[in-house]
């Protein structure tokens, strides 16, 4: 077993006490940064030579290449024909106001001899392709045709920061099922900085201030009323998609802008472990940057009693520069190569802080693969899964032939309910059996008894 542990990068330092809230206070937590005030272009003082018009859609500019006859001062109008906010930010720092869907904004910019590039500065939108250039006849604007593919530096260029704060431990214990049959739940979006591995801080987007978002546990037949709130301090539009619900995509799942909120009501009609996530374009970036969580729907009669219950969500980090969002360009690669694959948002946190259980106790694990792109082969070394319910398919204890399971394969957005026992005192590593990712953070420990099999 210790050989498995040695595959991991050096263990993270001990974390601070858990700080896990279902619906955070309006004030950002320690370490979180407030969204900056938008910077708009200064008033024009010289002659304006003409007007350039740009239309934004989700996610792109039309056109991306504009040309002027001579350098000088020009008015640029941005008409947003999409649903989510955009702006135009020029390489010299000039910036329009943010335009919500249906709005038109403008700025005056000085175009130099060599031309000027522009992007949408909303996080992730440039990576998704929202960039362009204004050229002057007879010259080209540098940058738009560069070979960086619109993304940040590769992972090897993201260096650890020794001054990064310690991570906050995400509690592994599964919450109790909510009482009653109707549940009103505030789900508050929070954009904040978070330590995702020792020395690495990302500007994550969250449900409820944590990655993953809060685990929501109900039973078949319950009504869930999600009050989704996007504070005015947010930089981006967001939304939520509950896989356990049956509602129209263009109804409850539509995006809300900063300062808005909406009601997402649904009935839990099928049992299982389900994913929820932000579906705002590009959904890949919103999921890769932390906007996902687990819903447990028990059968109407409930689940049999066990000694311990744990909730584990596997996911990936594609690191952007320190203190910035995850890299969309890296996440969008056809052959995904995440910097970290993690359990409950943080690399190696349960290697540093083993999940304690009683020797011989029956342990139930609710497991979800949030992806966004890598398959999971969930395995606990030294155990056999005697009961598995995966996407509605059951392996029951005492089945004819006494079959068991060694690993549960989960594609992104699939979930399972697993039961097992640790037969003797000791350590039982929790991994994805895609071992190339164990050394990238997908390693934790169950500790049975005192952890020493010799005692």
N, C-alpha and C positions, 0 to 999 in steps of 0.2 A: 504493500500500500504506500509506503513511504517513497517508493520509486515514482509513483504517480504524482505525489505532492512535489517531488523535485522537478517535475516538468514545468511547474508554474514559475512565473517571474517572481522575484523576491517579494515576500508577503508585504501587504500594505501595513502601515503602522496602525496601532490600535485606534479605533474610531471614537468619536465623541458619543455621548449618550444619544439614543434614538430620538429623532425629531420628525415625527410622522403625523401629519394632520390630514383629516379628510377634506376640510374646507378651510383654507388659510385665512388669516386676518388680512385686511386690506393692505396693511403695511408689509413690504417685502421682508423676508427673513434676513438674518445676518448673512452677509456675503452676496446678497442679490443686488443687482444693479438696476436702477430705474431707467426706463426708456428715455433716450435723449429727446429734447425738444426739437422739432423739425427745423432745419436751417433753410431759409428761402433766400433767393437772390436779392442783392441790394437794389434799390431803385436805380433805373437808368439815368445817366446824366448826359449822354451823348446821343447823336442821331442813330436811330434804329434803321438798318438798311433793308430789313424785310422780316417776314414771319415764316417760321418753319412749323409744320404740323406733324405731330406724332400721335398715333393711336395705340393704346395698350389693350391687349386682350390677355386671357389667362392661358399660358404665360408667355407673352411675347410683345415685341414692338413691331409696328407696321408704319413706315418702313424702318429698316435697321440701318440703311445707308442714305444719308442726305448730302447734297452738294450745294455749295454757294459759289458765286462768281468771284468773290473777293473777301479777304479777311475783314472783320469788323464786328459791330454789335448787331445781334439779331434777337428777336423775340421767338421763343419756342413755346408752342402750346401743346399740352398733353391732354388728350381726350380719352378717358378710361371707359372702354366699352365692355370690360369684363365685370366680374362680381367682387373681386378682392382688391384691396388698395395697392396702388403703384405710385411711383414718382419717377422723375428723371434727374439723375445726379451726374454732373459733368466732371471730367478729370481735374478741372481747376478748382473744384469745390462748390461751384454754383449748383443750386438745387431748387427744383420746384417744390411747392407744397405737395403733400400726399393727396392724391385724388382717389376718393371712394368710387365705387361703381356708378357710372352715369355722370360723373363730375368732370369738369374741364378746368385745368389750372395752367398757369404760364409763368415763365421767368425770362429775364433778359440775360444773355450770355455773350461774352466777347470771344469770337472765334479767331484764333491766331493763324499765322501763315500755314503752319503745319496741320491745321485741322484740330479736332477735339473729339475724344471718345466719350460715351455716356453709358450708364447702366441704370437699372432700377436698384436702389439701395436697400429695399426690403430684404431681410435676410433670406438667402436661398434663391432669390429671383434671378440674380445675375448668373449663378451656377446653372439655372434652368434655361438660360439663353437670352435673358432680357438685357441685351447690350447692343450697342451700335456706334456709329461714328458720323460726324459731320466733316466732310472734306472740302478743301478749297480747290477750285479748278487748277490743275497742274501740280497738285501735291496729294499726299495720302496722310491720313491720320494714323499715327502709330498705335498699336495695341489691339485693334479689333481683329486682326488676322494673326495674332500670336499663336504659339503652339501650346498654350497652357490649358486649352480646352475649357476655359471658363472656371476652373476650379482652384482651390487653394493649393499650397505646397503639398507634396506627397507626404505620407505618414512618417517616412524617415526624417523629414525636416521638422516634425513636431517634437520638440525636445521637452523633457519633463521640467517642471518648475519646482525647485526645492522648497519654495515658499508657499506652494499651494496648500490650502487648508486641508485638514484631515476629512475624509468622507464621513457622511452620516450613515450609520448602519440602518438598513431597511429591515424591519422586523419580519422574520420568516413565518411566524405563526399565522395560520389562517384565522380570519375574524369569525366571530359567531354569526349565525344567520340572523338577518334582521327580523324583528318581531312584527306581527301583524300582516296584513295582506296588501296594504297600500303604503308606498314609501316615497316621501318627498325628499330628494337629495340635492343639495347644492354642490355643483361641480364647478369650481372656480379655476379658471385658467391662470397660470402664472409663468411668466418668462423670467428665468433667473439663472445665476451661475451655480454650477454643481461640480463637485469633484467626482469624476467617474472612474478614476483609477489613481493610484498613488502618483502625484505630481502632474495630473492632467485635469484641467478645468474647462468645461464647455458651457456655453450660454444655451441652456436647454429650455424647451417649451414643455410645460407640464399640465396635467390635470391634478389640481389639489396641491401643487407644490412639490410633488415627489415623482420619481421615475423608478418603477412604474407608477401609474396613478393608483388610487385606492382600490382595494379589492371589494367588490360589491357582491354580497351573498344573499340570495333570496330562494324561493321555492316556486315550483310550477303553479301557475294560477295567480301569482302576485302581480300587482300593478306598480310599475316603477315610473316615477315622475322626476326626470332629471332637469334641474334648473341650471342650464349651462350659462356661465357668466364670463364675459371677456372684458376685463377691466380697461378703463380708458388709458392706463399706463402701458398697455401692450403695444407692440410694434406691428403685429400681424393680425389678420383675420384667422379664425379657427372654427372648427366644427367638431362633431363627435358622431361616430358610427358604431352602434352597438350590434354586434353580430348575433346576439341573442334576441334581437327584436325583429319584427316584421312590419316595416313601415316604408313608405316611398322614399327613395333616395333624394328626390327633389322637394321633400317636405321637411321633416325633422332634421335631416342631415345637412341642410344648407349652412353655409358659413355665416358667422356673425363678425362684424368689425369691432375694433376696440371701442369700449363703452357701451356695447350692446349685450343683451341676454335673450335667451329663448327657452321654451319648454319643449322637452323631448319626452313624450309619454309612450310607454309600450307595456305589453303584457308578456310575462314569461310563460311561454307555452311549451317549451322543450327543455329537458334537463341536460346538463353538461357543463363543461368548462369552456367559456366563450371569451373572445377578444373584444375589446372596444378600442377605438383609435380615432385620431383626427383624420378627416378625409379631405381637408382643404388642399387644393393644388399648390405645389406637388405633394401628394399624399406620402410619397416615398420619403421626402425630407422631413415632414412632420412626424412620421413614425420613427425614422432614424434619429431624430433629435429628441425623443423621449415621450411623445404623446401616444401612449398606449396603456392598457390596463386589463385586468381580469374580472370577469363576471362568473360567479358560481351559481348555477341554478340547480337546486336539489329537486329530486322527485317530490311530488306532493306529500307523500308519507315520510319524507326525510331520508337521511342516510343512517345506516347502522352506527352505533356508538363505537368509537375507537379510543385509544389512549392518547394520541397526539395527532394534530393536523397541521400541515405546512402548505404554504402557497408559494410556488416558484415560477417565475417568468423568465424565460431565456430571451435574450435580445443581443443586438450588435451595436457597436460604436465605430463610426467612421470619422476619426478625429479631424476637426478643423483646427486652425490656430488656437493657441491658448486664449480662453475667455470668449471665443466666438462659437457660433453654432457648428454642429457637425457638418462635414463636407458632403454636399449633395452630389458633386461630380464623382467622388469616390464611391458613394452608396449606389450610384446609377451604373457602375461598371457592369458589363455583361458577365464577367467572372468575378463575383464579389470577393473582396479580400479585406474583411474588417480588421481594424487595429485591435479590437477587443470583442470577445463574445462573453457575455456576463449573465449571472443570475441575479435578478431583482435590481438591475441597474448599475451595479458597481463591481468591478473586477476583483475577484478573490475575497470578497468580504466575509464569506462563510468558511474560508480557509483560516482567516484571522480570528473569526468568531464562530466556532463550530455550533451547529444546531444540536442541542442536547435532548436526548430521549432516554427512556428507561430500557434497560436490557430486556429483551423479550416482549416489549410493548408492541402493540399493533399501531403502525404509523400510516396515516393517510396523507398522500401528497397530491395536491391539485397542481398540475403543471401545464403551462401554456408556452408555446413558441410564438413570440411576437414578431420574430424576424428582424428586419423586414424581408430578408432574402436567403438566409442560411437554414438548411434543415437541421433538426436536432435528433440525436439518438440518446435519449435520457437514460442514464444507467447509474445505479448505486452499487459500488464495488462491495462484494461480500454478502449481497442479498439476492433473493429471487422475488419478483413481483408475483404474489399469489392471486391478486385481483387487479384487473385493469379494465377500465371503461374508457375507450378511446373513440371519440366522435360517434358515440352511440353504439359501438360494438363492444360486447362484454366478454371478459374472461373471469368467471366466477370461482371463488374458493370452493373446493370440493367437486369440481367438474369431473365428468366421467373420463378416466385416464389420468387425472391429477396433473394436468398441464399447467405450466407456469410461464413467466416471461422474464427474459434477461435484460431487455431494453425496449423502450417505447419510441418508435419513430414518429416524429411530428414535423410536418411541413409548416411553413409560416402560416399563422392564424389557426393552427389546430391545437386542441387541448385534450387532456386525459385526467382521470382520477386513478391513482395508483395506491395499492396497499402492500405493506411489507413488514417484516420483523427483523431486528438486529439480534442474532441468536446469542451473542456473548459480549461482554464488555470489550470496547475497542473503538477504533475509528473506521468509518465507512465513507470513502470518498464519493461525492456526487459529481458526475461529469456528463458532458456530451461525449459519446464514444466516437465522435469525429475528433480524433486525438490531436489533430493539428490546431485545434482551438483550445485544448486544455491549458496549454502554456500561454494562451492569450486571455486568461481570466475566467474560463468556464470550469472552475474547480471550487468545490466546497467540501465540508466535512460534516457528517453526522457523528456525534459522539454518544455512544451507548455506555451508560454507567459512568465510571471514572475515566474511560478511554484507554485503560491499560488491561489487555487481555491476560496478563500474568498475575493480576491480583485476585 
